[in-house]
Amino acid sequence: MPLELVLAAPRRGKPPQHLADLTGEERAAAVQAAGLPRYRAQQLSRHYFSRFTADAADMTDLPAAEREAVVAAVLPPLLTQVRRLEADHGATLKTLWRLFDGSLVESVLMHYSDRTTLCLSSQAGCGMACPFCATGQQGLTRNLSAAEIVDQVVRASAVTGRRVSNVVFMGMGEPLANYNAVVTALRRMTDPAPEGLGISARHITVSTVGLVPAVERLAAENLPVTLAVSLHTPDDELRDELVPINTRHKVGELLDAARHYFEVTGRRVSIEYALIRDVNDQAWRADLLARELNRRGRGWVHVNPIPLNPTPGSRWTASDPRVEHEFVRRLRAAGVPTTVRDTRGSDIDGACGQLAAQDLVQPREGSDA
């Protein structure tokens, strides 16, 4: 039975307050409340955001007598590793995390020659109910806090010893359905060290299935991140089925909002298009997509066709390579910049949500794989 669209996250207990949730002034107040001078907040921030540690033993510049207490107060543990899997000769690391309340989320770290990219989660589960998506079929457990989002970046950098340079919000969840926490996390990621991680906003991508009011709101945040629209088909009839939020915000409305985002931020929008065999990969849909994009102008958009990474037992599977080639050819022939997305980790349950789905069905013993 199909899941229903859920926009409001269930009410659950909140994770402990963390340094990454707080502004500079709020951090100073929290440190003072823990019994140390306010200036120690900057030292704690430097350890966490620049040295990627929350271990009191590493913080020898703090008074030994108060060190443990203040770290416990402002840097409580947020993520516990359940499993980590490697693929692509170690270039891809997929981690399943358990949160304080037992919720499960995933992140994927991908090393390239010129960058290190983390695909992270913004919600535990997802309420968008897209039938071809492993996460969408789990339903929505809860929103992540800003610190739980940021901590995925910090932990990834700590594990590999390589600073994450690029972040994509394409893991579990619909980022714009957790708007306030995601925007706070974006500010922590882009704040210069030691106030934040110092990642360029231009190296961060936020995806959405089409929450149009939130897209318009994000355009006004003065955060020039890249917007990625998970479109998957240019016609409303099929999109109502594939992406249920389309029953509220139609394709034309979404593309208008995406074009507006480009006009405000100057950042070219990405159109994500999972190619599903005999469902949305017809040549006429490529032609329609090109027309819809081009009639809103040139130079504002780029299309990323994605060979679908099927989930076990699903009827949805990737398009035939010849069909994919023709789909891409037609877009390019119409003058639409198009790049087939590089897929990683297909041998380690690469589709987001698969690891969590396995553990939700049958929890595994023995963490820290």
C-alpha positions as CSV (number, residue, x, y, z in Angstrom):
1,M,0.0,0.0,0.0
2,P,1.5,3.4,-1.0
3,L,2.7,5.6,1.8
4,E,1.0,9.0,2.3
5,L,2.9,12.3,1.8
6,V,4.0,13.7,5.2
7,L,5.3,17.3,5.5
8,A,5.2,17.7,9.3
9,A,7.7,15.6,11.2
10,P,6.4,13.5,14.1
11,R,7.0,15.0,17.6
12,R,9.8,13.2,19.3
13,G,12.4,14.0,21.9
14,K,15.1,16.5,20.9
15,P,18.8,15.6,20.8
16,P,21.0,17.3,23.4
17,Q,22.0,20.9,22.6
18,H,25.4,21.0,20.9
19,L,28.0,23.6,20.0
20,A,27.0,23.4,16.3
21,D,23.4,24.4,17.2
22,L,24.6,27.7,18.7
23,T,25.7,31.1,17.5
24,G,29.0,32.5,18.8
25,E,27.2,34.4,21.5
26,E,25.2,31.4,22.6
27,R,28.3,29.3,22.7
28,A,30.0,31.8,25.0
29,A,27.0,31.8,27.3
30,A,26.9,28.0,27.4
31,V,30.6,27.8,28.3
32,Q,30.1,30.4,31.0
33,A,27.2,28.4,32.4
34,A,29.5,25.4,32.5
35,G,31.9,27.3,34.7
36,L,34.6,28.5,32.3
37,P,35.3,32.0,30.9
38,R,33.4,32.9,27.8
39,Y,36.6,33.1,25.7
40,R,36.9,29.3,26.0
41,A,34.1,28.9,23.6
42,Q,36.4,29.9,20.7
43,Q,38.9,27.2,21.8
44,L,36.2,24.6,21.8
45,S,35.0,25.8,18.4
46,R,38.5,25.5,17.0
47,H,38.8,21.9,18.3
48,Y,35.5,20.9,16.8
49,F,35.3,22.7,13.5
50,S,39.1,22.9,12.6
51,R,40.5,19.8,14.3
52,F,37.4,17.6,14.1
53,T,37.5,16.4,17.6
54,A,35.1,16.4,20.5
55,D,37.4,14.3,22.8
56,A,38.2,16.2,26.0
57,A,41.6,14.4,26.1
58,D,42.7,16.2,22.9
59,M,41.9,19.7,24.4
60,T,45.0,20.3,26.5
61,D,44.6,24.0,26.2
62,L,41.6,23.8,28.5
63,P,41.9,23.5,32.3
64,A,42.2,19.9,33.2
65,A,39.9,20.1,36.2
66,E,36.9,21.5,34.1
67,R,37.7,19.9,30.8
68,E,35.5,16.9,30.9
69,A,32.5,18.8,32.3
70,V,32.6,21.6,29.8
71,V,33.0,19.2,26.8
72,A,30.1,17.1,28.0
73,A,28.0,20.3,28.3
74,V,28.6,21.7,24.8
75,L,29.9,18.8,22.8
76,P,27.7,15.8,23.7
77,P,27.9,12.7,21.4
78,L,25.3,12.8,18.6
79,L,26.2,10.0,16.2
80,T,27.2,6.4,17.0
81,Q,28.6,4.4,14.1
82,V,26.7,1.2,13.4
83,R,28.4,0.1,10.2
84,R,30.8,1.4,7.6
85,L,31.2,-0.2,4.2
86,E,33.9,0.5,1.6
87,A,33.7,0.5,-2.2
88,D,35.7,1.7,-5.2
89,H,39.0,0.6,-3.6
90,G,38.3,2.7,-0.5
91,A,37.4,5.8,-2.4
92,T,33.7,5.5,-1.2
93,L,32.8,5.0,2.4
94,K,29.1,4.5,3.4
95,T,28.3,4.9,7.1
96,L,25.2,4.0,9.0
97,W,24.7,6.1,12.1
98,R,22.5,5.6,15.2
99,L,21.2,8.8,16.8
100,F,20.5,9.3,20.5
101,D,16.9,7.9,20.2
102,G,17.8,4.9,18.1
103,S,16.9,6.5,14.7
104,L,19.1,5.6,11.8
105,V,20.7,7.8,9.1
106,E,23.3,7.3,6.4
107,S,26.1,9.4,4.9
108,V,28.4,8.6,2.0
109,L,31.9,10.0,1.7
110,M,33.4,10.0,-1.8
111,H,37.1,10.8,-2.5
112,Y,38.0,12.3,-5.9
113,S,41.3,13.5,-7.2
114,D,40.3,17.1,-6.7
115,R,37.8,17.1,-3.9
116,T,36.2,15.1,-1.0
117,T,32.4,15.1,-1.1
118,L,30.0,14.0,1.6
119,C,26.4,13.1,0.8
120,L,24.6,13.6,4.1
121,S,21.1,13.1,5.6
122,S,18.8,15.8,6.9
123,Q,16.0,13.6,8.2
124,A,15.7,10.1,9.6
125,G,13.5,8.5,6.9
126,C,11.5,10.7,4.6
127,G,7.9,11.8,4.3
128,M,7.9,12.5,0.5
129,A,6.7,8.9,-0.3
130,C,8.4,8.6,-3.7
131,P,7.7,4.9,-4.6
132,F,11.1,4.2,-6.3
133,C,13.2,5.5,-3.3
134,A,14.3,3.2,-0.5
135,T,14.2,6.1,2.1
136,G,10.8,7.3,0.9
137,Q,9.4,3.8,1.6
138,Q,10.5,4.0,5.2
139,G,8.3,7.0,6.0
140,L,9.5,9.9,8.2
141,T,10.8,9.2,11.7
142,R,12.0,12.7,12.6
143,N,13.9,15.8,11.6
144,L,17.6,16.0,12.4
145,S,18.9,18.9,14.4
146,A,21.4,21.3,12.8
147,A,24.2,19.8,14.9
148,E,23.3,16.2,13.8
149,I,23.6,17.4,10.2
150,V,26.9,19.2,10.8
151,D,28.3,16.3,12.8
152,Q,28.2,14.1,9.8
153,V,30.7,16.4,8.1
154,V,32.9,16.6,11.1
155,R,32.9,12.9,11.7
156,A,33.7,12.2,8.0
157,S,36.7,14.6,8.1
158,A,37.9,13.0,11.4
159,V,37.7,9.4,10.1
160,T,39.7,10.0,6.9
161,G,41.9,12.9,8.0
162,R,40.9,14.7,4.9
163,R,38.8,17.9,5.2
164,V,35.4,17.6,3.4
165,S,35.4,20.1,0.6
166,N,32.0,19.5,-0.9
167,V,28.6,18.7,0.7
168,V,25.5,17.5,-1.0
169,F,22.2,17.2,0.8
170,M,21.1,14.1,-1.1
171,G,21.0,11.5,1.6
172,M,18.0,10.5,3.6
173,G,15.2,13.1,3.9
174,E,13.8,16.1,2.1
175,P,16.1,19.0,3.3
176,L,13.5,21.8,2.7
177,A,11.0,19.9,4.9
178,N,13.5,20.5,7.7
179,Y,14.1,24.0,6.7
180,N,15.2,25.8,9.9
181,A,17.7,23.1,10.9
182,V,19.1,22.8,7.4
183,V,19.6,26.6,7.1
184,T,21.3,26.7,10.5
185,A,23.5,23.8,9.4
186,L,24.4,25.6,6.2
187,R,25.5,28.6,8.2
188,R,27.7,26.5,10.4
189,M,29.2,24.9,7.4
190,T,30.0,28.1,5.6
191,D,31.0,30.3,8.7
192,P,34.7,30.8,8.6
193,A,36.8,28.8,11.0
194,P,36.8,28.6,14.0
195,E,33.1,29.7,14.1
196,G,32.3,27.0,11.5
197,L,33.7,24.7,8.9
198,G,34.6,27.3,6.4
199,I,33.2,25.4,3.4
200,S,32.4,27.6,0.4
201,A,28.7,27.9,-0.2
202,R,29.4,27.2,-3.9
203,H,30.6,23.8,-2.9
204,I,27.3,22.9,-1.2
205,T,24.2,21.5,-3.0
206,V,20.8,21.3,-1.4
207,S,18.3,19.0,-3.1
208,T,14.5,19.2,-3.1
209,V,11.6,17.2,-4.6
210,G,9.7,20.4,-5.0
211,L,8.7,22.3,-1.9
212,V,8.1,25.5,-3.8
213,P,7.5,28.0,-0.9
214,A,10.7,26.7,0.7
215,V,12.7,27.2,-2.5
216,E,11.5,30.8,-2.7
217,R,12.5,31.3,1.0
218,L,15.9,29.7,0.4
219,A,16.6,32.2,-2.4
220,A,16.3,35.0,0.0
221,E,18.7,33.6,2.6
222,N,21.9,35.0,1.1
223,L,23.4,31.5,1.0
224,P,24.5,31.0,-2.6
225,V,24.4,27.2,-2.4
226,T,23.5,25.1,-5.5
227,L,19.9,24.1,-5.7
228,A,19.2,20.6,-7.1
229,V,15.6,19.8,-8.1
230,S,14.7,16.1,-8.1
231,L,12.3,16.3,-11.1
232,H,12.3,12.8,-12.6
233,T,9.7,13.6,-15.2
234,P,8.6,16.8,-17.0
235,D,4.8,15.9,-17.1
236,D,2.4,16.3,-14.2
237,E,0.5,13.1,-14.8
238,L,3.5,10.9,-14.2
239,R,5.1,13.1,-11.6
240,D,2.0,13.0,-9.5
241,E,2.7,9.2,-9.2
242,L,6.5,9.3,-8.9
243,V,6.9,12.4,-6.7
244,P,3.7,12.9,-4.7
245,I,4.5,16.5,-3.7
246,N,3.6,17.3,-7.3
247,T,0.0,17.0,-6.4
248,R,0.5,20.3,-4.5
249,H,3.2,22.0,-6.6
250,K,3.1,21.3,-10.3
251,V,6.1,21.0,-12.6
252,G,5.6,24.5,-14.1
253,E,5.4,26.1,-10.7
254,L,8.5,24.3,-9.5
255,L,10.5,25.2,-12.6
256,D,9.5,28.8,-12.2
257,A,10.7,28.8,-8.6
258,A,14.0,27.2,-9.7
259,R,14.5,29.8,-12.4
260,H,13.8,32.5,-9.7
261,Y,16.4,30.9,-7.5
262,F,19.0,31.2,-10.3
263,E,18.0,34.9,-10.9
264,V,18.4,35.8,-7.2
265,T,21.6,33.8,-6.4
266,G,23.3,33.5,-9.7
267,R,23.8,29.8,-9.1
268,R,22.9,27.5,-11.9
269,V,20.2,25.0,-10.9
270,S,20.7,21.2,-11.3
271,I,17.8,19.1,-12.5
272,E,18.1,15.5,-11.1
273,Y,16.4,12.9,-13.3
274,A,16.5,9.2,-12.2
275,L,16.1,7.2,-15.4
276,I,13.7,4.4,-14.7
277,R,13.2,1.7,-17.3
278,D,10.0,2.0,-19.3
279,V,8.6,4.6,-16.8
280,N,10.1,8.0,-17.5
281,D,12.9,7.3,-20.0
282,Q,10.9,7.8,-23.3
283,A,12.5,10.1,-25.9
284,W,9.4,12.3,-26.0
285,R,9.9,13.1,-22.3
286,A,13.5,14.2,-23.0
287,D,12.1,16.5,-25.7
288,L,9.4,17.9,-23.4
289,L,12.0,18.4,-20.6
290,A,14.2,20.4,-23.0
291,R,11.3,22.5,-24.1
292,E,10.2,23.3,-20.5
293,L,13.7,24.3,-19.5
294,N,14.5,26.3,-22.7
295,R,11.3,28.3,-22.6
296,R,12.5,29.7,-19.3
297,G,15.8,30.8,-20.8
298,R,19.3,29.5,-21.4
299,G,22.3,29.2,-19.1
300,W,20.3,28.8,-15.9
301,V,20.1,25.0,-15.6
302,H,22.0,21.8,-16.0
303,V,20.5,18.3,-16.2
304,N,21.9,15.3,-14.4
305,P,20.4,12.0,-15.6
306,I,21.0,9.3,-12.9
307,P,21.0,5.6,-13.7
308,L,18.6,4.3,-11.0
309,N,20.2,2.3,-8.3
310,P,17.5,-0.3,-7.7
311,T,16.6,-1.5,-4.3
312,P,16.1,-5.2,-3.5
313,G,12.6,-6.5,-4.4
314,S,11.7,-3.3,-6.2
315,R,10.0,-3.3,-9.6
316,W,11.9,-0.1,-10.4
317,T,15.1,-0.6,-12.3
318,A,17.6,1.4,-14.4
319,S,17.0,2.2,-18.0
320,D,18.7,0.3,-20.8
321,P,22.0,2.0,-21.6
322,R,20.9,2.6,-25.2
323,V,17.7,4.3,-24.0
324,E,19.8,6.4,-21.6
325,H,22.1,7.4,-24.4
326,E,19.2,8.6,-26.6
327,F,17.6,10.5,-23.7
328,V,20.9,12.3,-23.1
329,R,21.5,12.9,-26.8
330,R,18.1,14.6,-27.3
331,L,18.7,16.9,-24.3
332,R,22.1,17.9,-25.6
333,A,20.8,18.4,-29.2
334,A,18.3,20.8,-27.8
335,G,21.1,22.8,-26.2
336,V,20.5,21.7,-22.6
337,P,23.8,21.0,-20.7
338,T,23.6,17.4,-19.6
339,T,25.9,15.2,-17.6
340,V,25.1,11.6,-16.6
341,R,25.7,11.4,-12.8
342,D,28.6,9.3,-11.7
343,T,27.3,6.6,-9.4
344,R,29.3,5.2,-6.5
345,G,28.9,2.3,-4.1
346,S,26.5,0.1,-6.0
347,D,28.1,-3.0,-4.3
348,I,27.5,-1.6,-0.8
349,D,23.7,-0.9,-1.0
350,G,24.5,2.4,-2.7
351,A,20.9,3.7,-2.9
352,C,20.3,5.9,0.1
353,G,18.2,4.2,2.7
354,Q,19.2,0.7,2.0
355,L,21.5,0.2,5.0
356,A,18.9,1.7,7.3
357,A,16.2,-0.4,5.8
358,Q,18.2,-3.5,6.5
359,D,18.8,-2.6,10.1
360,L,15.2,-1.5,10.7
361,V,14.0,-4.9,9.5
362,Q,16.8,-7.0,11.2
363,P,19.1,-5.0,13.5
364,R,22.7,-6.3,13.3
365,E,24.9,-7.1,16.2
366,G,28.3,-5.6,16.5
367,S,28.8,-1.9,15.6
368,D,32.0,-0.1,14.4
369,A,32.5,-2.4,11.4
